[in-house]
Amino acid sequence: MNALWKGVFDLVSLGKSVDLNFGFSRISIMDKGLKVTFKAGLTSTVQDKGFEEQMKMSNTSCSSFWKTDYNKEWARSTLGTLVKKP
């Protein structure tokens, strides 16, 4: 990520135009001016009640997350059963 943003910074510093399309938003830098546009309907999608549940990486509470042994969790995970740690 750092290399990507350093590259964007370098291009803009050299006076080049940059147009980054992330799907949900588009960032355009032309003549060192920044313009950001968001996908139509993004606001309603983000405000949907089911969106937060989709975006959660885990439903584990924060207190139990920090008390959980990483090696035991890894062994129980799907990836942990496929890839054995060295």
Secondary structure, DSSP 4 states (H G I P E B T S, - for coil): -HHHHHHHHHHHHTT--EEEE-SSEEEEEETTEEEEEE-TTHHHHHHSHHHHHHH-S--S-HHHHHHS-HHHHHHHSHHHHHS---
